């Protein structure tokens, strides 16, 4: 029933298992006729799976990769008696590969447990703070409830350095405009806070000055700045809060409005657009190969990006891609070892909204110092996330130094 529902990965596993069982029987038994009967029965089952996968009785037709895998098992059963290397591959090498994979997974689990344990560990001489017994003083103006709340909501994340903060400052108007405006874009969980600096560059008082924001995409303005009066050459800070509900590309635009000399006249200064950075909401994540394969089959939106980079090595490009896209590599380290002219890896990330993003990287390098060419296929359940990840700035040039 599972095969009829389109689970062809199960069909390939069944074919490989039948092949191993027949080969193992031929090793421990001298009954050649019985071995041949089991071989014929196993080959019949495999061919029947291919035939039913190509018929109209299944929900989805069988894919070419599964067909190739099953046919390779059929050929191995037909030739393993004359070629003993096939037995070595199926019975010994696959067991070694499985053992290595289990060791890698155990190491990942141990590293994760060690990190979690280190987070909760405290020194034996650390002070235990009991709020009910804490002496209230006027000198300490910090509210412990606020501090706890900030920690619970992730507000005490690693302090950004000055260069990182400066990169988030966006100029909204020009230096020759009557009102100069720039905004510091601060991302906090599901909200974007725009801290806008307004400077009156005229010699007149600007009355009823207000900043109006509007959004495009899955964004919503939840807190608007109040109306103010701004003296000549004075400055003012206002804040606007915008709620984000998905990782689809969003744009924030608006204008500054203030009254003119007469009551019926109003002046408008158009603001530059502010584009939401999708990488603020993408986080590296991990999943099993089976989960990755299932999601890869289910997700219908795919964005294929061609790669042509001057990266020194294939591994350098992979590391650069992981850094640019905030994705984690699911391919075991053992599979990436060694020097060869091509590299294939699976990457995975998840947004803070629970959206999954998958990527399959296939690249090759022509010669020792040749360019890295290939493509990366990005899949997600929503079209916006796949297009946003594929259009990241510098994605085609990662790994270059």
Buried (B, 14 or more C-beta within 10 A) or exposed (E): EEBEEBBBBBBBEBBBEBBBEBBEBBEEEEEEEEBEEBBEEBBEBBEEBBEBBEEEEBEEEBBEEBBEBBBBBBEBBEEBBEEEEBBEBBBEEEEEEEEEBEEBEEEEEEEEEEEEEEEEEEEEEEEEEEEEEEEEEEEEEEEEEEEEEBEEEEEEEEEEEEEEEEEBEBEBBEEEBBBBBBBBBBBBEEEBBBBBBBBBBEEEBBBEBBBBBEBEBBBEBEBBBEBBBBEEEEEBEBBBBBBBEBBBBBEBBBBBBBBEEEEEEEBEBEBBEBBBBBBBBBEBBBBEEEEBBBBBBEBEBBBEBEBEBEBBBBBBBBBBBBEBBBBBBBBBEEBBEEEEEEBBBBBBBBBBBEBBBBBBBEBBBEEEEEEBEBEBBBBBBBEBBBBBBBEBEEBBBBBBE
